[in-house]
Amino acid sequence: MNPTSLIGHVLELSELIEQNTLPADRIANKFFRERKYVGSHDRRFISEAIFGMLRHRRYITTLLEHFIAAHPSATELNTSSQRLLSLFIIYATLFDHSTPVPQSFQSYWKTFFPTIDFILFTQWILEHKSLDSIVTDEATRLGVKYSFQDWMVREWRGQIGEDIEVLLQTFNTPAPTTLRVNLLKTTREECQKRFFAEGIETSSTRFSSAGLIAHKRFNLQSSQVFKDGLFEVQDEGSQIVSLVAMPHPGDVVIDACAGAGGKSLHMAELMKNEGEIIAIDVEQKRLDELRVRAKRAGVQCVKVFHRDNILAENLLSKADLVLVDAPCSGVGTIRRNLGLKWSVTKSLVSHYCERQRDLLELNSSFVKVGGRLVYATCSLFQQENEYVIQAFLAAHSDFVLWRPTEVVKNLGLELEGDSVKLFPHRHGTDGFFVAIMKRIH
């Protein structure tokens, strides 16, 4: 595909994403399915440009605004019909090192901006990319440079200090494709061999003994390894949640927010398919998916219930372990869900906190004396994590915070106070928070 067609496709897809509330990856997949003539090389170029522009949205937008402020005659760069082209050229100038993209698109540029010198524009962008003369406040500078909201930057800097820039950098890199081997059916080594026979290279994860990282993306549905139920796609951080929860063979476990059941299936494996896992959720479609996944994995100990079809009084003091993998802002998964950078607001976080406290209140009554209540989120906001736990314990003298020191040590992790906290830049996983509370009477 020639350069003019390439940039035309980039701008067309960018406009579709801007006009739609669906996740960008779903829009992109549909876009390419409808354009089968786009080859793999061109598709990769378009995808990288699209998601790169999303990833660096605030940064490239700020540079465009300040260029126009310094060159008032260039306001046409920010008109509704041409703004995406301006942003693409800024992105390509700063981040595309594979080809001399800006130079190859000069003729395209001149078609739309005949009075604005292309070289002047790109040189100004390169000279001001550090933002030193544009932004003075440090939190704002980091927010602009890595395209995050300022309040997010301040929240995380308060938690991890000087590591903040490394965290933001890591959030701006694509997440790996991480898999969990189904140890009920195979070993990690045998699964790797099966993958290799299909042309898929993998390496072991750092903490989970069942985890593999695929070196490249592959078609899940066409893999015989998948059809045979030998693995599931699951981030290593999500695997660590189940490992830290420590379900034992023969336990009664309640997965209170089971979703499509990734953690239910993992806990079934850790329980050697012995005992009972009661998987509950409010979305029937996800529960139907869990049933399909459980059958493929050979899991028999998971029982699936819609929340409307189960009576709370039948679960009182029933469980050895209750996992509340609570609905949350999800910011720990930003590498996979770039839209979260902008869709998550302070008010939304507060809304989730209310739901999280209610879920803990409800599900704590299902824990038997001596049992464990495990609270987990894929958030890195203290308001959704530590503060929820503090409020719960203040209202429940029958529970105490329990430090999973031994299991965390065996995994090669360290506790963050009394809880487990996973950061992408430190652990290579999605961001997660896990706290365990034990019922003492």
C-alpha positions as CSV (number, residue, x, y, z in Angstrom):
1,M,0.0,0.0,0.0
2,N,1.4,3.4,-0.9
3,P,2.0,6.1,1.7
4,T,-1.1,8.1,0.7
5,S,-3.4,5.1,1.2
6,L,-1.7,4.1,4.5
7,I,-2.3,7.5,6.1
8,G,-5.8,7.6,4.7
9,H,-6.6,4.3,6.4
10,V,-5.0,5.6,9.7
11,L,-7.2,8.7,9.6
12,E,-10.3,6.8,8.7
13,L,-9.9,4.4,11.6
14,S,-9.0,7.2,14.0
15,E,-12.2,9.0,13.1
16,L,-14.2,5.9,13.7
17,I,-12.7,5.4,17.1
18,E,-13.3,9.1,18.1
19,Q,-16.9,8.8,17.1
20,N,-17.6,5.5,18.9
21,T,-17.8,4.5,22.6
22,L,-16.8,0.9,21.9
23,P,-13.3,-0.2,22.9
24,A,-10.8,0.7,20.2
25,D,-9.5,-2.8,19.7
26,R,-13.1,-4.0,18.8
27,I,-13.5,-1.1,16.3
28,A,-10.1,-1.9,14.8
29,N,-10.8,-5.6,14.4
30,K,-14.1,-4.9,12.6
31,F,-12.3,-2.3,10.4
32,F,-9.8,-4.8,9.3
33,R,-12.3,-7.6,8.8
34,E,-14.2,-5.4,6.4
35,R,-10.9,-4.6,4.5
36,K,-9.4,-8.0,3.8
37,Y,-7.2,-6.4,1.1
38,V,-5.0,-4.8,3.8
39,G,-1.9,-7.0,4.1
40,S,-0.3,-8.0,7.4
41,H,2.5,-5.5,7.1
42,D,0.2,-2.6,6.4
43,R,-2.2,-3.7,9.1
44,R,0.6,-3.7,11.6
45,F,1.6,-0.2,10.6
46,I,-2.0,1.1,10.8
47,S,-2.6,-0.6,14.2
48,E,0.6,0.7,15.7
49,A,-0.2,4.2,14.6
50,I,-3.7,4.1,15.9
51,F,-2.9,2.7,19.3
52,G,0.2,4.9,19.5
53,M,-1.9,8.0,19.0
54,L,-4.4,6.8,21.6
55,R,-1.6,6.0,24.0
56,H,0.1,9.4,23.6
57,R,-3.1,11.4,23.1
58,R,-2.6,14.2,25.6
59,Y,1.1,14.6,24.7
60,I,0.6,15.0,21.0
61,T,-2.5,17.2,21.5
62,T,-0.7,19.5,23.8
63,L,2.2,19.9,21.3
64,L,-0.3,20.7,18.6
65,E,-2.0,23.3,20.7
66,H,1.2,25.0,21.6
67,F,2.5,25.0,18.0
68,I,-0.7,26.8,17.0
69,A,-0.3,29.3,19.9
70,A,3.2,30.1,18.7
71,H,2.0,30.2,15.0
72,P,-1.5,31.8,14.9
73,S,-1.7,31.5,11.2
74,A,-1.6,27.7,11.5
75,T,-5.1,27.4,13.1
76,E,-6.2,25.2,10.2
77,L,-4.1,22.4,11.7
78,N,-6.7,22.1,14.4
79,T,-9.9,22.2,12.3
80,S,-12.2,19.2,12.8
81,S,-11.5,17.8,9.4
82,Q,-7.7,18.1,9.5
83,R,-6.8,17.7,13.2
84,L,-6.2,13.9,13.0
85,L,-3.7,14.4,10.2
86,S,-1.8,16.9,12.4
87,L,-1.8,14.6,15.4
88,F,-0.7,11.7,13.2
89,I,2.3,13.6,11.9
90,I,3.3,14.6,15.4
91,Y,3.1,11.0,16.5
92,A,5.0,9.7,13.6
93,T,7.7,12.4,14.1
94,L,8.2,11.5,17.7
95,F,7.6,7.8,17.9
96,D,7.8,6.0,14.6
97,H,11.5,5.0,14.2
98,S,11.0,2.2,11.7
99,T,10.6,4.4,8.6
100,P,11.1,8.0,7.7
101,V,7.3,8.5,7.9
102,P,7.1,12.3,8.1
103,Q,9.3,12.8,5.0
104,S,7.3,10.2,3.0
105,F,4.1,12.0,3.7
106,Q,5.2,15.5,2.8
107,S,3.2,15.5,-0.4
108,Y,0.1,14.4,1.4
109,W,0.6,17.2,3.9
110,K,0.9,19.8,1.2
111,T,-2.4,18.8,-0.2
112,F,-4.2,19.8,3.0
113,F,-1.8,22.5,4.4
114,P,-0.2,24.2,1.4
115,T,0.7,27.3,3.4
116,I,2.3,25.6,6.4
117,D,5.8,24.4,6.0
118,F,6.2,20.7,6.8
119,I,9.8,20.9,7.9
120,L,9.2,23.9,10.1
121,F,6.3,22.0,11.8
122,T,8.2,18.8,12.4
123,Q,11.4,20.6,13.6
124,W,9.4,22.7,16.1
125,I,7.8,19.5,17.5
126,L,11.2,17.9,17.9
127,E,12.6,21.0,19.6
128,H,9.8,21.2,22.1
129,K,9.2,17.4,22.8
130,S,10.8,17.7,26.3
131,L,8.0,20.1,27.3
132,D,10.4,22.1,29.4
133,S,9.3,25.4,27.9
134,I,5.6,24.4,27.9
135,V,4.8,22.9,31.3
136,T,6.4,23.8,34.6
137,D,4.4,21.8,37.2
138,E,6.0,18.4,37.6
139,A,2.9,16.3,38.0
140,T,1.3,18.1,35.0
141,R,4.5,17.6,32.9
142,L,4.4,13.9,33.6
143,G,0.7,13.8,32.9
144,V,1.2,15.5,29.5
145,K,4.4,13.6,28.6
146,Y,2.8,10.2,29.2
147,S,-0.8,11.2,28.5
148,F,-2.5,10.6,31.9
149,Q,-4.8,12.8,34.0
150,D,-3.0,14.9,36.5
151,W,-4.9,13.5,39.5
152,M,-3.9,10.0,38.6
153,V,-0.2,11.0,38.4
154,R,-0.4,12.7,41.8
155,E,-2.2,9.6,43.4
156,W,0.4,7.2,42.2
157,R,3.4,9.5,42.9
158,G,2.1,9.6,46.5
159,Q,2.3,5.9,46.7
160,I,5.5,5.0,44.9
161,G,7.5,8.3,44.8
162,E,10.3,8.6,42.3
163,D,9.2,5.4,40.5
164,I,6.2,7.2,39.1
165,E,7.8,8.0,35.7
166,V,8.8,4.3,35.2
167,L,5.3,3.3,36.0
168,L,3.8,5.7,33.5
169,Q,6.4,4.5,30.9
170,T,5.4,0.9,31.5
171,F,1.7,1.7,31.2
172,N,2.5,3.1,27.8
173,T,3.9,-0.2,26.5
174,P,1.7,-3.1,25.2
175,A,1.0,-5.8,27.7
176,P,2.3,-9.3,27.0
177,T,0.1,-12.2,26.0
178,T,0.1,-14.2,29.2
179,L,-1.4,-17.7,29.5
180,R,-2.2,-20.1,32.4
181,V,-1.5,-23.7,31.8
182,N,-4.3,-26.0,32.9
183,L,-2.3,-28.3,35.3
184,L,-5.3,-30.6,35.6
185,K,-4.6,-31.8,32.1
186,T,-0.9,-31.2,31.5
187,T,2.4,-29.7,32.7
188,R,3.8,-26.3,31.8
189,E,6.7,-28.1,29.9
190,E,4.4,-30.3,27.9
191,C,2.1,-27.4,27.0
192,Q,5.2,-25.5,25.8
193,K,6.0,-28.4,23.5
194,R,2.5,-28.5,22.1
195,F,2.7,-24.7,21.5
196,F,6.1,-25.1,19.8
197,A,4.6,-27.7,17.5
198,E,2.1,-25.1,16.4
199,G,4.8,-22.5,15.8
200,I,4.1,-20.6,19.0
201,E,7.2,-19.8,21.2
202,T,6.6,-19.2,24.9
203,S,8.6,-18.6,28.0
204,S,7.8,-19.1,31.7
205,T,6.3,-16.4,33.8
206,R,8.3,-14.9,36.7
207,F,6.0,-15.8,39.6
208,S,3.3,-18.2,38.6
209,S,4.4,-21.8,38.1
210,A,1.5,-22.3,35.7
211,G,2.1,-19.2,33.6
212,L,3.5,-18.8,30.1
213,I,4.2,-15.7,28.0
214,A,3.6,-16.0,24.2
215,H,6.2,-14.3,22.2
216,K,3.7,-13.2,19.6
217,R,0.0,-13.0,19.3
218,F,-1.8,-16.0,17.8
219,N,-5.3,-17.1,16.8
220,L,-6.8,-18.6,19.9
221,Q,-9.7,-20.4,18.2
222,S,-7.5,-22.1,15.7
223,S,-5.1,-23.5,18.3
224,Q,-5.6,-27.2,19.0
225,V,-3.8,-26.6,22.4
226,F,-6.7,-24.3,23.2
227,K,-9.4,-26.6,21.9
228,D,-8.0,-29.4,24.1
229,G,-8.4,-27.2,27.2
230,L,-4.7,-27.1,28.0
231,F,-4.6,-23.3,28.8
232,E,-6.5,-20.1,29.3
233,V,-5.5,-16.5,28.5
234,Q,-4.9,-15.0,32.0
235,D,-2.6,-12.2,33.2
236,E,0.0,-13.4,35.7
237,G,-1.3,-10.8,38.2
238,S,-4.7,-12.5,38.0
239,Q,-3.1,-15.8,38.5
240,I,-1.3,-14.5,41.6
241,V,-4.7,-13.5,43.1
242,S,-5.8,-17.1,43.2
243,L,-2.4,-18.3,44.4
244,V,-2.5,-15.8,47.3
245,A,-6.1,-16.8,48.2
246,M,-4.8,-20.3,48.8
247,P,-7.9,-22.5,48.1
248,H,-7.3,-26.1,49.3
249,P,-8.7,-29.4,48.0
250,G,-12.0,-30.1,49.6
251,D,-12.7,-26.4,50.4
252,V,-16.1,-24.7,49.9
253,V,-15.2,-21.6,47.9
254,I,-17.5,-18.7,46.8
255,D,-16.3,-16.6,43.9
256,A,-18.7,-13.7,44.5
257,C,-17.9,-11.7,41.3
258,A,-16.9,-14.6,39.1
259,G,-17.4,-12.9,35.7
260,A,-16.4,-15.4,33.0
261,G,-14.6,-17.4,35.6
262,G,-10.8,-17.1,35.1
263,K,-10.1,-17.2,38.8
264,S,-12.8,-19.9,39.5
265,L,-11.1,-22.2,37.0
266,H,-7.7,-21.4,38.4
267,M,-8.9,-22.1,41.9
268,A,-10.4,-25.4,40.7
269,E,-7.0,-26.4,39.4
270,L,-5.4,-25.5,42.7
271,M,-8.0,-27.5,44.5
272,K,-7.3,-30.5,42.2
273,N,-11.0,-30.5,41.2
274,E,-11.9,-31.5,44.8
275,G,-14.4,-29.5,46.8
276,E,-17.0,-27.0,45.6
277,I,-16.6,-23.6,44.0
278,I,-19.8,-21.5,43.9
279,A,-19.3,-19.0,41.1
280,I,-21.8,-16.1,41.2
281,D,-22.3,-13.1,38.9
282,V,-24.9,-10.7,37.7
283,E,-24.2,-11.1,33.9
284,Q,-25.7,-14.3,32.4
285,K,-23.6,-14.0,29.3
286,R,-20.4,-14.2,31.3
287,L,-21.7,-17.1,33.3
288,D,-22.6,-19.0,30.1
289,E,-19.0,-18.4,29.0
290,L,-17.8,-19.8,32.3
291,R,-19.8,-23.0,31.7
292,V,-18.2,-23.5,28.3
293,R,-14.7,-22.8,29.7
294,A,-15.2,-25.2,32.6
295,K,-16.2,-28.0,30.2
296,R,-13.2,-27.4,28.0
297,A,-10.9,-27.4,31.0
298,G,-12.3,-30.6,32.5
299,V,-13.4,-28.8,35.7
300,Q,-16.3,-30.4,37.6
301,C,-16.2,-28.6,40.9
302,V,-17.5,-25.2,39.8
303,K,-21.2,-24.6,40.2
304,V,-22.5,-21.5,38.4
305,F,-25.3,-19.2,39.7
306,H,-26.8,-15.9,38.6
307,R,-27.0,-13.7,41.7
308,D,-30.8,-13.4,41.3
309,N,-31.2,-17.2,41.5
310,I,-29.3,-17.8,44.8
311,L,-30.6,-17.1,48.3
312,A,-28.1,-15.4,50.6
313,E,-29.4,-17.2,53.6
314,N,-28.3,-20.5,52.1
315,L,-24.7,-19.4,52.0
316,L,-24.4,-18.0,55.6
317,S,-21.2,-19.2,57.3
318,K,-20.8,-21.8,54.5
319,A,-17.5,-21.0,52.9
320,D,-13.9,-21.7,53.8
321,L,-12.9,-19.0,51.4
322,V,-14.9,-16.1,49.8
323,L,-13.2,-14.2,47.0
324,V,-14.6,-10.8,46.3
325,D,-12.8,-9.8,43.0
326,A,-14.6,-6.5,43.1
327,P,-15.8,-4.4,40.1
328,C,-13.4,-1.5,40.0
329,S,-11.9,1.3,37.9
330,G,-9.6,-1.3,36.2
331,V,-6.7,1.1,35.9
332,G,-4.2,-1.6,36.6
333,T,-5.1,-2.9,33.1
334,I,-4.4,0.3,31.2
335,R,-1.8,-1.4,29.0
336,R,-4.7,-3.5,27.6
337,N,-7.4,-0.8,27.8
338,L,-6.0,2.6,26.8
339,G,-9.4,4.2,27.0
340,L,-9.3,3.9,30.8
341,K,-6.8,6.8,30.9
342,W,-9.6,9.1,30.1
343,S,-12.9,7.3,31.0
344,V,-12.0,6.9,34.6
345,T,-12.9,9.9,36.8
346,K,-12.7,10.7,40.4
347,S,-16.5,10.4,40.7
348,L,-16.4,7.0,39.0
349,V,-13.9,5.8,41.5
350,S,-16.1,7.0,44.3
351,H,-19.0,5.1,42.8
352,Y,-17.0,1.9,42.6
353,C,-16.0,2.4,46.3
354,E,-19.6,2.3,47.4
355,R,-20.2,-0.9,45.4
356,Q,-17.0,-2.5,46.8
357,R,-18.0,-1.7,50.4
358,D,-21.5,-3.2,49.8
359,L,-20.1,-6.3,48.2
360,L,-17.7,-6.9,51.2
361,E,-20.6,-6.3,53.6
362,L,-22.8,-8.9,51.8
363,N,-20.2,-11.6,51.2
364,S,-18.5,-11.4,54.5
365,S,-21.5,-13.2,56.1
366,F,-20.8,-16.3,53.9
367,V,-17.4,-16.9,55.6
368,K,-17.3,-19.5,58.3
369,V,-15.4,-18.9,61.5
370,G,-11.7,-19.6,60.7
371,G,-12.3,-18.9,57.0
372,R,-10.9,-16.2,54.8
373,L,-12.4,-13.3,53.0
374,V,-10.2,-12.2,50.1
375,Y,-10.7,-8.8,48.5
376,A,-9.0,-8.1,45.2
377,T,-9.1,-5.3,42.6
378,C,-7.2,-4.5,39.4
379,S,-7.0,-0.9,40.6
380,L,-4.0,1.0,41.9
381,F,-6.1,3.7,43.7
382,Q,-5.9,3.5,47.5
383,Q,-9.5,4.7,47.6
384,E,-10.6,1.4,46.1
385,N,-8.0,-0.7,48.0
386,E,-6.6,0.2,51.4
387,Y,-9.4,2.6,52.3
388,V,-12.2,0.0,51.5
389,I,-10.4,-2.5,53.7
390,Q,-9.9,0.0,56.5
391,A,-13.6,0.9,56.5
392,F,-14.7,-2.8,56.5
393,L,-12.4,-3.8,59.4
394,A,-13.5,-0.7,61.4
395,A,-17.1,-2.0,61.2
396,H,-16.3,-5.7,61.7
397,S,-14.5,-6.8,64.8
398,D,-15.1,-10.4,63.8
399,F,-12.5,-10.1,61.0
400,V,-8.8,-9.3,61.2
401,L,-6.3,-8.6,58.5
402,W,-4.2,-11.7,57.8
403,R,-0.7,-11.4,56.2
404,P,0.0,-14.2,53.7
405,T,3.7,-14.0,54.5
406,E,4.7,-17.6,53.6
407,V,2.8,-17.9,50.3
408,V,4.0,-14.5,49.1
409,K,7.6,-15.3,50.0
410,N,7.3,-18.7,48.1
411,L,6.1,-16.8,45.0
412,G,9.1,-14.5,45.1
413,L,7.0,-11.4,46.0
414,E,7.0,-9.0,48.9
415,L,4.1,-7.7,50.9
416,E,3.1,-4.0,50.6
417,G,2.3,-3.5,54.3
418,D,-0.3,-6.2,55.1
419,S,-1.5,-6.7,51.5
420,V,-0.2,-7.8,48.1
421,K,0.2,-5.0,45.5
422,L,1.4,-5.7,42.0
423,F,2.7,-2.9,39.8
424,P,3.4,-3.3,36.0
425,H,6.8,-1.7,36.2
426,R,7.9,-3.8,39.1
427,H,6.3,-7.2,38.4
428,G,5.5,-7.2,34.7
429,T,1.9,-8.0,35.5
430,D,-1.3,-5.9,35.4
431,G,-1.8,-3.8,38.5
432,F,-3.5,-5.7,41.3
433,F,-4.4,-5.3,45.0
434,V,-5.1,-8.3,47.3
435,A,-6.0,-8.2,51.0
436,I,-6.9,-11.3,53.1
437,M,-9.1,-11.1,56.2
438,K,-9.7,-14.0,58.5
439,R,-13.0,-14.5,60.4
440,I,-12.1,-15.0,64.1
441,H,-15.6,-15.4,65.7
